Amino acid sequence: MSRLGDFVRRDTVDFTVDIPTEMQEAITGRGRIAARVSREEALQVPAVMRGRNLIAGTLAGLPIHVRDKERKEATPTSLFEQIDPDVPNVVTFANTYEDLLFEGISWWRITEFGWHGFPTYAVHIGASRVNVMGWVPPVNGVGPSSSGRVYIDGYPVPDTELIRFDSPNPPVLVHAARAIRACLDLDQAASRYAAEPLPLGYFTPREGTRPNEDDKLITSLLNKWEAARSKRVWGYVGGAWEAKALQFNAEQIQLAEQRQHAVLEIARAMGVDPEDLGVSTTSRTYQNSEQRRQDMIDFTFSAYMRSVEERLSMRDVVPRGYSAKVNLDSFLRADTLGRMNAYKVGEEVGAYTTEEIRELEDRPALTPSQKPAAPVAAPPMEVPTDG
Protein backbone atom coordinates (compact mmCIF):
# COMPACT_ATOMS: atom_id res chain seq x y z
CA MET A 1 0.00 0.00 0.00
CA SER A 2 1.19 3.53 -0.74
CA ARG A 3 2.37 5.94 1.92
CA LEU A 4 -0.95 7.75 1.64
CA GLY A 5 -2.75 4.47 2.21
CA ASP A 6 -0.62 3.79 5.27
CA PHE A 7 -1.59 7.20 6.66
CA VAL A 8 -5.28 6.58 6.04
CA ARG A 9 -5.11 3.16 7.67
CA ARG A 10 -3.35 4.58 10.74
CA ASP A 11 -5.96 7.31 10.87
CA THR A 12 -8.75 4.74 11.10
CA VAL A 13 -7.05 2.53 13.65
CA ASP A 14 -5.05 4.39 16.25
CA PHE A 15 -4.85 8.06 15.28
CA THR A 16 -7.20 9.13 18.07
CA VAL A 17 -4.86 7.60 20.62
CA ASP A 18 -1.88 9.61 19.38
CA ILE A 19 -3.53 13.05 19.47
CA PRO A 20 -1.42 15.33 21.69
CA THR A 21 -3.03 16.73 24.80
CA GLU A 22 -2.91 20.28 23.44
CA MET A 23 -4.84 19.25 20.33
CA GLN A 24 -7.40 17.33 22.36
CA GLU A 25 -7.97 20.42 24.53
CA ALA A 26 -8.42 22.58 21.44
CA ILE A 27 -10.93 20.13 19.92
CA THR A 28 -12.99 19.62 23.06
CA GLY A 29 -12.78 23.21 24.28
CA ARG A 30 -11.69 22.13 27.75
CA GLY A 31 -8.22 23.59 27.45
CA ARG A 32 -6.82 27.04 26.91
CA ILE A 33 -8.38 27.33 23.44
CA ALA A 34 -12.14 27.58 23.64
CA ALA A 35 -14.24 25.73 21.09
CA ARG A 36 -16.06 27.77 18.47
CA VAL A 37 -19.52 29.00 19.43
CA SER A 38 -22.40 28.79 16.95
CA ARG A 39 -24.01 31.90 15.51
CA GLU A 40 -27.38 30.94 16.99
CA GLU A 41 -25.86 30.72 20.47
CA ALA A 42 -23.93 33.97 20.07
CA LEU A 43 -27.00 35.95 19.01
CA GLN A 44 -28.76 34.82 22.20
CA VAL A 45 -26.43 37.22 24.03
CA PRO A 46 -27.92 40.73 23.88
CA ALA A 47 -24.44 42.30 23.80
CA VAL A 48 -23.51 40.27 20.72
CA MET A 49 -26.82 41.11 19.06
CA ARG A 50 -26.29 44.80 19.77
CA GLY A 51 -22.71 44.67 18.45
CA ARG A 52 -23.86 42.86 15.32
CA ASN A 53 -26.61 45.41 14.67
CA LEU A 54 -24.24 48.29 15.34
CA ILE A 55 -21.65 47.08 12.84
CA ALA A 56 -23.58 45.13 10.20
CA GLY A 57 -26.82 47.08 10.46
CA THR A 58 -25.19 50.50 10.31
CA LEU A 59 -22.84 49.66 7.43
CA ALA A 60 -25.66 48.00 5.48
CA GLY A 61 -27.61 51.25 5.56
CA LEU A 62 -24.79 53.24 3.92
CA PRO A 63 -25.12 53.40 0.13
CA ILE A 64 -22.33 52.24 -2.17
CA HIS A 65 -21.69 54.11 -5.38
CA VAL A 66 -19.24 53.58 -8.24
CA ARG A 67 -16.79 56.25 -9.36
CA ASP A 68 -14.99 56.51 -12.66
CA LYS A 69 -11.44 57.70 -13.34
CA GLU A 70 -12.50 61.32 -12.85
CA ARG A 71 -14.09 60.52 -9.47
CA LYS A 72 -17.57 61.08 -10.85
CA GLU A 73 -20.43 58.78 -9.89
CA ALA A 74 -21.22 56.24 -12.60
CA THR A 75 -23.31 53.12 -13.15
CA PRO A 76 -21.15 50.75 -15.23
CA THR A 77 -23.43 47.80 -14.35
CA SER A 78 -26.85 47.41 -12.73
CA LEU A 79 -25.39 45.29 -9.92
CA PHE A 80 -25.14 48.22 -7.53
CA GLU A 81 -28.66 49.43 -8.25
CA GLN A 82 -30.26 46.11 -7.22
CA ILE A 83 -27.98 43.23 -6.23
CA ASP A 84 -30.64 40.56 -5.65
CA PRO A 85 -33.89 41.21 -7.54
CA ASP A 86 -35.86 39.59 -4.72
CA VAL A 87 -34.10 41.13 -1.69
CA PRO A 88 -33.47 44.78 -0.73
CA ASN A 89 -29.84 45.81 -0.93
CA VAL A 90 -29.77 46.70 2.77
CA VAL A 91 -30.56 43.07 3.65
CA THR A 92 -27.93 41.68 1.27
CA PHE A 93 -25.25 43.96 2.69
CA ALA A 94 -26.34 43.29 6.29
CA ASN A 95 -25.91 39.54 5.74
CA THR A 96 -22.55 40.18 4.06
CA TYR A 97 -21.19 42.32 6.88
CA GLU A 98 -22.54 39.87 9.46
CA ASP A 99 -20.66 37.02 7.80
CA LEU A 100 -17.46 39.07 7.76
CA LEU A 101 -17.89 39.85 11.45
CA PHE A 102 -18.77 36.34 12.62
CA GLU A 103 -17.09 34.07 10.06
CA GLY A 104 -14.38 36.24 8.49
CA ILE A 105 -15.67 35.38 5.01
CA SER A 106 -18.79 36.00 2.94
CA TRP A 107 -20.05 34.78 -0.43
CA TRP A 108 -22.17 36.10 -3.29
CA ARG A 109 -23.19 33.97 -6.23
CA ILE A 110 -23.63 35.73 -9.56
CA THR A 111 -26.95 34.83 -11.15
CA GLU A 112 -26.79 36.98 -14.28
CA PHE A 113 -24.13 38.56 -16.49
CA GLY A 114 -24.76 41.51 -18.77
CA TRP A 115 -23.82 41.97 -22.40
CA HIS A 116 -20.55 43.52 -21.23
CA GLY A 117 -19.53 40.37 -19.34
CA PHE A 118 -19.85 41.89 -15.87
CA PRO A 119 -22.33 40.69 -13.20
CA THR A 120 -25.73 42.38 -13.14
CA TYR A 121 -27.41 40.29 -10.41
CA ALA A 122 -26.12 38.23 -7.48
CA VAL A 123 -27.45 36.56 -4.33
CA HIS A 124 -25.92 36.26 -0.90
CA ILE A 125 -25.00 32.71 0.11
CA GLY A 126 -24.87 31.83 3.80
CA ALA A 127 -21.46 30.69 5.00
CA SER A 128 -22.90 27.43 6.32
CA ARG A 129 -23.96 26.46 2.79
CA VAL A 130 -20.45 26.84 1.34
CA ASN A 131 -17.66 24.29 1.49
CA VAL A 132 -14.22 24.84 0.00
CA MET A 133 -12.44 21.59 -0.78
CA GLY A 134 -8.69 21.72 -0.45
CA TRP A 135 -6.18 19.95 -2.62
CA VAL A 136 -7.07 16.27 -2.99
CA PRO A 137 -4.18 14.17 -4.34
CA PRO A 138 -4.92 11.06 -6.40
CA VAL A 139 -4.39 7.71 -4.70
CA ASN A 140 -2.08 5.43 -6.73
CA GLY A 141 -2.63 7.70 -9.69
CA VAL A 142 -6.41 7.18 -9.54
CA GLY A 143 -9.02 9.68 -8.43
CA PRO A 144 -9.72 13.37 -8.80
CA SER A 145 -7.17 16.03 -8.11
CA SER A 146 -8.71 19.40 -7.29
CA SER A 147 -7.54 22.56 -5.61
CA GLY A 148 -9.83 24.99 -3.83
CA ARG A 149 -13.04 23.79 -5.46
CA VAL A 150 -16.08 25.58 -4.04
CA TYR A 151 -19.29 23.68 -3.30
CA ILE A 152 -22.66 25.26 -2.47
CA ASP A 153 -25.22 22.91 -0.92
CA GLY A 154 -22.98 20.03 -2.00
CA TYR A 155 -22.77 21.01 -5.68
CA PRO A 156 -19.65 22.42 -7.34
CA VAL A 157 -19.85 26.02 -8.55
CA PRO A 158 -17.50 27.64 -11.10
CA ASP A 159 -15.21 30.30 -9.67
CA THR A 160 -16.46 32.76 -12.28
CA GLU A 161 -19.91 32.72 -10.64
CA LEU A 162 -18.61 33.59 -7.16
CA ILE A 163 -17.70 36.81 -5.39
CA ARG A 164 -15.80 36.09 -2.21
CA PHE A 165 -15.32 38.71 0.51
CA ASP A 166 -12.58 38.28 3.12
CA SER A 167 -12.33 40.20 6.39
CA PRO A 168 -8.95 41.46 7.63
CA ASN A 169 -10.17 40.77 11.18
CA PRO A 170 -10.35 37.29 12.74
CA PRO A 171 -13.84 35.75 13.08
CA VAL A 172 -15.59 36.68 16.31
CA LEU A 173 -17.31 33.30 16.73
CA VAL A 174 -13.89 31.64 16.96
CA HIS A 175 -11.65 34.08 18.78
CA ALA A 176 -14.30 35.50 21.14
CA ALA A 177 -15.93 32.15 21.85
CA ARG A 178 -14.82 32.06 25.49
CA ALA A 179 -16.26 35.51 26.25
CA ILE A 180 -19.55 34.73 24.48
CA ARG A 181 -19.92 31.39 26.21
CA ALA A 182 -19.16 32.98 29.60
CA CYS A 183 -21.91 35.52 28.99
CA LEU A 184 -24.32 32.73 28.07
CA ASP A 185 -23.50 30.83 31.26
CA LEU A 186 -23.90 33.92 33.42
CA ASP A 187 -27.22 34.83 31.81
CA GLN A 188 -28.48 31.32 32.38
CA ALA A 189 -27.37 31.38 36.02
CA ALA A 190 -29.01 34.76 36.60
CA SER A 191 -32.24 33.57 35.01
CA ARG A 192 -32.26 30.48 37.18
CA TYR A 193 -31.77 32.49 40.35
CA ALA A 194 -34.36 35.09 39.33
CA ALA A 195 -36.94 32.39 38.67
CA GLU A 196 -36.52 30.91 42.13
CA PRO A 197 -37.96 32.88 45.08
CA LEU A 198 -35.48 31.02 47.28
CA PRO A 199 -32.11 31.06 45.50
CA LEU A 200 -30.41 28.34 47.53
CA GLY A 201 -31.27 26.44 50.66
CA TYR A 202 -30.91 23.23 52.64
CA PHE A 203 -32.69 21.12 55.28
CA THR A 204 -31.42 20.13 58.68
CA PRO A 205 -33.01 17.82 61.27
CA ARG A 206 -34.80 19.67 63.99
CA GLU A 207 -33.14 19.63 67.38
CA GLY A 208 -34.01 16.52 69.34
CA THR A 209 -35.12 14.47 66.31
CA ARG A 210 -33.40 11.63 64.48
CA PRO A 211 -35.08 11.46 61.06
CA ASN A 212 -34.54 8.66 58.58
CA GLU A 213 -31.72 9.75 56.24
CA ASP A 214 -32.30 7.14 53.54
CA ASP A 215 -31.33 8.52 50.11
CA LYS A 216 -34.60 7.51 48.47
CA LEU A 217 -36.59 9.09 51.27
CA ILE A 218 -34.61 12.34 51.03
CA THR A 219 -35.08 12.43 47.25
CA SER A 220 -38.81 11.92 47.69
CA LEU A 221 -38.91 14.69 50.30
CA LEU A 222 -37.12 17.13 47.99
CA ASN A 223 -39.43 16.25 45.12
CA LYS A 224 -42.47 16.98 47.26
CA TRP A 225 -40.88 20.25 48.36
CA GLU A 226 -40.31 21.35 44.77
CA ALA A 227 -43.85 20.35 43.78
CA ALA A 228 -45.31 22.33 46.68
CA ARG A 229 -43.18 25.37 45.87
CA SER A 230 -44.35 25.32 42.26
CA LYS A 231 -47.80 26.20 43.59
CA ARG A 232 -46.80 28.35 46.56
CA VAL A 233 -43.73 30.26 47.69
CA TRP A 234 -43.05 27.77 50.48
CA GLY A 235 -43.89 24.14 51.06
CA TYR A 236 -44.23 21.78 54.04
CA VAL A 237 -41.85 18.89 54.69
CA GLY A 238 -43.00 17.72 58.11
CA GLY A 239 -41.99 18.52 61.63
CA ALA A 240 -38.72 16.57 61.59
CA TRP A 241 -36.95 18.95 59.17
CA GLU A 242 -36.10 22.61 59.29
CA ALA A 243 -35.51 24.66 56.13
CA LYS A 244 -32.50 26.98 56.02
CA ALA A 245 -32.32 29.68 53.36
CA LEU A 246 -29.09 31.02 51.89
CA GLN A 247 -29.97 34.65 51.35
CA PHE A 248 -28.57 36.75 48.49
CA ASN A 249 -29.17 40.36 47.68
CA ALA A 250 -30.52 41.39 44.28
CA GLU A 251 -27.10 42.30 42.88
CA GLN A 252 -25.64 38.93 43.84
CA ILE A 253 -28.59 37.07 42.34
CA GLN A 254 -28.25 38.90 39.01
CA LEU A 255 -24.45 38.47 38.92
CA ALA A 256 -24.26 42.08 37.76
CA GLU A 257 -20.51 42.58 38.10
CA GLN A 258 -19.60 39.31 36.39
CA ARG A 259 -22.04 39.93 33.55
CA GLN A 260 -20.74 43.45 33.00
CA HIS A 261 -17.21 42.10 32.75
CA ALA A 262 -18.33 39.49 30.19
CA VAL A 263 -20.02 42.19 28.10
CA LEU A 264 -16.86 44.30 28.31
CA GLU A 265 -14.86 41.39 26.89
CA ILE A 266 -17.34 41.06 24.02
CA ALA A 267 -17.03 44.79 23.30
CA ARG A 268 -13.25 44.45 23.14
CA ALA A 269 -13.47 41.48 20.80
CA MET A 270 -15.93 43.20 18.43
CA GLY A 271 -14.08 46.52 18.52
CA VAL A 272 -17.02 48.62 19.69
CA ASP A 273 -17.29 51.12 22.50
CA PRO A 274 -18.40 49.37 25.73
CA GLU A 275 -20.93 52.13 26.32
CA ASP A 276 -22.64 51.17 23.07
CA LEU A 277 -23.29 47.77 24.68
CA GLY A 278 -24.53 49.24 27.95
CA VAL A 279 -21.31 49.11 29.99
CA SER A 280 -20.65 52.43 31.70
CA THR A 281 -17.02 53.58 31.66
CA THR A 282 -15.76 56.48 33.74
CA SER A 283 -12.50 57.07 31.88
CA ARG A 284 -14.10 58.58 28.75
CA THR A 285 -12.95 62.03 27.72
CA TYR A 286 -15.46 64.44 26.20
CA GLN A 287 -16.25 63.83 22.54
CA ASN A 288 -18.89 65.38 20.34
CA SER A 289 -21.16 63.15 18.29
CA GLU A 290 -19.34 63.72 15.00
CA GLN A 291 -15.92 62.89 16.47
CA ARG A 292 -17.28 59.75 18.11
CA ARG A 293 -18.73 58.57 14.83
CA GLN A 294 -15.47 59.31 13.06
CA ASP A 295 -13.67 57.12 15.60
CA MET A 296 -16.14 54.31 14.91
CA ILE A 297 -15.32 54.54 11.22
CA ASP A 298 -11.55 54.63 11.78
CA PHE A 299 -11.25 51.86 14.33
CA THR A 300 -14.25 49.56 13.73
CA PHE A 301 -16.09 50.08 10.46
CA SER A 302 -13.13 50.72 8.15
CA ALA A 303 -11.90 47.12 8.11
CA TYR A 304 -15.24 45.77 6.90
CA MET A 305 -15.89 48.73 4.60
CA ARG A 306 -12.54 48.36 2.86
CA SER A 307 -13.10 44.64 2.46
CA VAL A 308 -16.36 45.24 0.57
CA GLU A 309 -15.14 48.29 -1.34
CA GLU A 310 -11.95 46.71 -2.61
CA ARG A 311 -13.62 43.43 -3.55
CA LEU A 312 -16.39 45.16 -5.51
CA SER A 313 -13.72 47.26 -7.25
CA MET A 314 -11.95 44.23 -8.73
CA ARG A 315 -11.91 43.67 -12.47
CA ASP A 316 -14.38 40.78 -12.41
CA VAL A 317 -17.09 43.10 -10.99
CA VAL A 318 -16.51 46.51 -12.62
CA PRO A 319 -14.49 47.64 -15.65
CA ARG A 320 -10.97 48.96 -15.32
CA GLY A 321 -10.85 52.48 -13.97
CA TYR A 322 -14.01 52.17 -11.88
CA SER A 323 -14.08 51.70 -8.11
CA ALA A 324 -16.75 51.14 -5.46
CA LYS A 325 -16.98 53.51 -2.53
CA VAL A 326 -19.15 53.57 0.60
CA ASN A 327 -20.90 56.92 1.00
CA LEU A 328 -20.48 58.08 4.62
CA ASP A 329 -22.31 61.39 4.29
CA SER A 330 -25.48 60.22 6.03
CA PHE A 331 -23.53 58.65 8.91
CA LEU A 332 -21.41 61.74 9.54
CA ARG A 333 -24.34 64.09 9.07
CA ALA A 334 -24.06 67.00 11.51
CA ASP A 335 -26.85 69.16 12.94
CA THR A 336 -28.63 71.60 10.64
CA LEU A 337 -26.69 74.69 11.73
CA GLY A 338 -23.36 72.88 11.42
CA ARG A 339 -24.22 71.63 7.93
CA MET A 340 -25.32 75.05 6.71
CA ASN A 341 -22.12 76.66 7.97
CA ALA A 342 -20.06 73.94 6.31
CA TYR A 343 -21.94 74.37 3.02
CA LYS A 344 -21.41 78.13 3.15
CA VAL A 345 -17.66 77.76 3.59
CA GLY A 346 -17.53 74.99 1.00
CA GLU A 347 -19.36 77.09 -1.57
CA GLU A 348 -17.07 80.04 -0.95
CA VAL A 349 -13.91 77.99 -1.56
CA GLY A 350 -15.41 76.16 -4.54
CA ALA A 351 -15.79 72.72 -2.88
CA TYR A 352 -19.59 72.69 -3.39
CA THR A 353 -22.02 74.13 -5.89
CA THR A 354 -25.63 75.04 -5.15
CA GLU A 355 -26.82 71.98 -7.07
CA GLU A 356 -24.51 69.67 -5.09
CA ILE A 357 -25.64 71.14 -1.79
CA ARG A 358 -29.31 70.60 -2.64
CA GLU A 359 -28.55 67.05 -3.68
CA LEU A 360 -26.78 66.38 -0.37
CA GLU A 361 -29.82 67.73 1.46
CA ASP A 362 -32.11 65.51 -0.65
CA ARG A 363 -33.84 68.56 -2.11
CA PRO A 364 -35.05 68.93 -5.71
CA ALA A 365 -33.05 71.01 -8.16
CA LEU A 366 -33.96 74.67 -8.46
CA THR A 367 -36.19 75.65 -11.33
CA PRO A 368 -35.06 78.49 -13.63
CA SER A 369 -37.47 80.86 -11.86
CA GLN A 370 -36.03 79.94 -8.44
CA LYS A 371 -32.42 80.51 -9.41
CA PRO A 372 -31.08 83.90 -8.38
CA ALA A 373 -30.68 86.35 -11.20
CA ALA A 374 -27.16 86.90 -12.39
CA PRO A 375 -25.75 90.24 -11.22
CA VAL A 376 -25.90 92.97 -13.83
CA ALA A 377 -22.48 94.21 -14.81
CA ALA A 378 -21.89 97.88 -14.18
CA PRO A 379 -21.34 99.97 -17.30
CA PRO A 380 -17.74 100.93 -18.00
CA MET A 381 -16.62 104.20 -16.52
CA GLU A 382 -15.95 106.92 -19.08
CA VAL A 383 -12.66 108.70 -18.73
CA PRO A 384 -12.93 112.39 -19.45
CA THR A 385 -10.66 113.72 -22.15
CA ASP A 386 -9.34 117.21 -22.73
CA GLY A 387 -11.06 119.45 -25.26
ChimeraX attribute file (.defattr): number of C-alpha atoms within 10 A of each C-alpha:
attribute: neighborCount
match mode: 1-to-1
recipient: residues
	/A:1	8
	/A:2	9
	/A:3	10
	/A:4	13
	/A:5	12
	/A:6	10
	/A:7	12
	/A:8	12
	/A:9	13
	/A:10	12
	/A:11	13
	/A:12	9
	/A:13	9
	/A:14	10
	/A:15	12
	/A:16	11
	/A:17	8
	/A:18	9
	/A:19	11
	/A:20	9
	/A:21	10
	/A:22	12
	/A:23	12
	/A:24	14
	/A:25	16
	/A:26	15
	/A:27	14
	/A:28	12
	/A:29	15
	/A:30	12
	/A:31	14
	/A:32	10
	/A:33	17
	/A:34	19
	/A:35	20
	/A:36	20
	/A:37	18
	/A:38	13
	/A:39	14
	/A:40	8
	/A:41	13
	/A:42	22
	/A:43	16
	/A:44	14
	/A:45	17
	/A:46	15
	/A:47	24
	/A:48	22
	/A:49	13
	/A:50	17
	/A:51	22
	/A:52	20
	/A:53	16
	/A:54	16
	/A:55	22
	/A:56	24
	/A:57	19
	/A:58	15
	/A:59	24
	/A:60	23
	/A:61	17
	/A:62	16
	/A:63	17
	/A:64	20
	/A:65	17
	/A:66	22
	/A:67	18
	/A:68	16
	/A:69	11
	/A:70	8
	/A:71	11
	/A:72	10
	/A:73	15
	/A:74	14
	/A:75	14
	/A:76	17
	/A:77	20
	/A:78	14
	/A:79	21
	/A:80	19
	/A:81	15
	/A:82	15
	/A:83	23
	/A:84	21
	/A:85	13
	/A:86	8
	/A:87	12
	/A:88	11
	/A:89	19
	/A:90	18
	/A:91	16
	/A:92	20
	/A:93	21
	/A:94	20
	/A:95	21
	/A:96	24
	/A:97	30
	/A:98	21
	/A:99	25
	/A:100	27
	/A:101	25
	/A:102	24
	/A:103	20
	/A:104	21
	/A:105	22
	/A:106	24
	/A:107	22
	/A:108	21
	/A:109	21
	/A:110	21
	/A:111	14
	/A:112	15
	/A:113	16
	/A:114	12
	/A:115	9
	/A:116	11
	/A:117	13
	/A:118	19
	/A:119	24
	/A:120	23
	/A:121	21
	/A:122	22
	/A:123	19
	/A:124	20
	/A:125	19
	/A:126	15
	/A:127	19
	/A:128	10
	/A:129	11
	/A:130	18
	/A:131	16
	/A:132	12
	/A:133	13
	/A:134	12
	/A:135	12
	/A:136	13
	/A:137	14
	/A:138	12
	/A:139	13
	/A:140	11
	/A:141	8
	/A:142	8
	/A:143	10
	/A:144	11
	/A:145	12
	/A:146	12
	/A:147	12
	/A:148	12
	/A:149	15
	/A:150	17
	/A:151	15
	/A:152	16
	/A:153	11
	/A:154	10
	/A:155	9
	/A:156	14
	/A:157	15
	/A:158	10
	/A:159	12
	/A:160	10
	/A:161	16
	/A:162	19
	/A:163	20
	/A:164	14
	/A:165	22
	/A:166	18
	/A:167	21
	/A:168	14
	/A:169	16
	/A:170	18
	/A:171	20
	/A:172	23
	/A:173	22
	/A:174	18
	/A:175	17
	/A:176	23
	/A:177	22
	/A:178	21
	/A:179	23
	/A:180	28
	/A:181	20
	/A:182	18
	/A:183	26
	/A:184	20
	/A:185	13
	/A:186	18
	/A:187	20
	/A:188	12
	/A:189	15
	/A:190	18
	/A:191	14
	/A:192	13
	/A:193	19
	/A:194	14
	/A:195	10
	/A:196	12
	/A:197	10
	/A:198	15
	/A:199	15
	/A:200	12
	/A:201	10
	/A:202	11
	/A:203	14
	/A:204	11
	/A:205	15
	/A:206	13
	/A:207	9
	/A:208	7
	/A:209	10
	/A:210	10
	/A:211	12
	/A:212	10
	/A:213	10
	/A:214	9
	/A:215	9
	/A:216	9
	/A:217	11
	/A:218	13
	/A:219	12
	/A:220	12
	/A:221	15
	/A:222	15
	/A:223	12
	/A:224	15
	/A:225	15
	/A:226	15
	/A:227	12
	/A:228	15
	/A:229	16
	/A:230	12
	/A:231	9
	/A:232	9
	/A:233	11
	/A:234	14
	/A:235	15
	/A:236	13
	/A:237	15
	/A:238	8
	/A:239	10
	/A:240	15
	/A:241	17
	/A:242	15
	/A:243	15
	/A:244	11
	/A:245	12
	/A:246	10
	/A:247	12
	/A:248	13
	/A:249	8
	/A:250	11
	/A:251	10
	/A:252	13
	/A:253	16
	/A:254	19
	/A:255	16
	/A:256	15
	/A:257	10
	/A:258	15
	/A:259	19
	/A:260	18
	/A:261	15
	/A:262	20
	/A:263	23
	/A:264	23
	/A:265	19
	/A:266	26
	/A:267	24
	/A:268	13
	/A:269	18
	/A:270	22
	/A:271	15
	/A:272	20
	/A:273	19
	/A:274	20
	/A:275	12
	/A:276	13
	/A:277	20
	/A:278	14
	/A:279	16
	/A:280	13
	/A:281	10
	/A:282	6
	/A:283	6
	/A:284	8
	/A:285	5
	/A:286	8
	/A:287	10
	/A:288	7
	/A:289	13
	/A:290	14
	/A:291	12
	/A:292	14
	/A:293	15
	/A:294	15
	/A:295	15
	/A:296	16
	/A:297	19
	/A:298	11
	/A:299	11
	/A:300	16
	/A:301	21
	/A:302	15
	/A:303	15
	/A:304	24
	/A:305	19
	/A:306	16
	/A:307	18
	/A:308	24
	/A:309	19
	/A:310	13
	/A:311	18
	/A:312	22
	/A:313	19
	/A:314	16
	/A:315	13
	/A:316	16
	/A:317	21
	/A:318	21
	/A:319	16
	/A:320	12
	/A:321	13
	/A:322	23
	/A:323	23
	/A:324	23
	/A:325	19
	/A:326	16
	/A:327	15
	/A:328	15
	/A:329	11
	/A:330	12
	/A:331	15
	/A:332	15
	/A:333	13
	/A:334	14
	/A:335	10
	/A:336	9
	/A:337	9
	/A:338	11
	/A:339	14
	/A:340	13
	/A:341	11
	/A:342	14
	/A:343	19
	/A:344	17
	/A:345	13
	/A:346	14
	/A:347	15
	/A:348	11
	/A:349	10
	/A:350	9
	/A:351	11
	/A:352	16
	/A:353	15
	/A:354	14
	/A:355	13
	/A:356	15
	/A:357	18
	/A:358	14
	/A:359	12
	/A:360	12
	/A:361	11
	/A:362	9
	/A:363	11
	/A:364	9
	/A:365	14
	/A:366	12
	/A:367	7
	/A:368	8
	/A:369	7
	/A:370	8
	/A:371	10
	/A:372	8
	/A:373	8
	/A:374	6
	/A:375	6
	/A:376	6
	/A:377	6
	/A:378	6
	/A:379	6
	/A:380	6
	/A:381	6
	/A:382	6
	/A:383	6
	/A:384	6
	/A:385	5
	/A:386	4
	/A:387	3
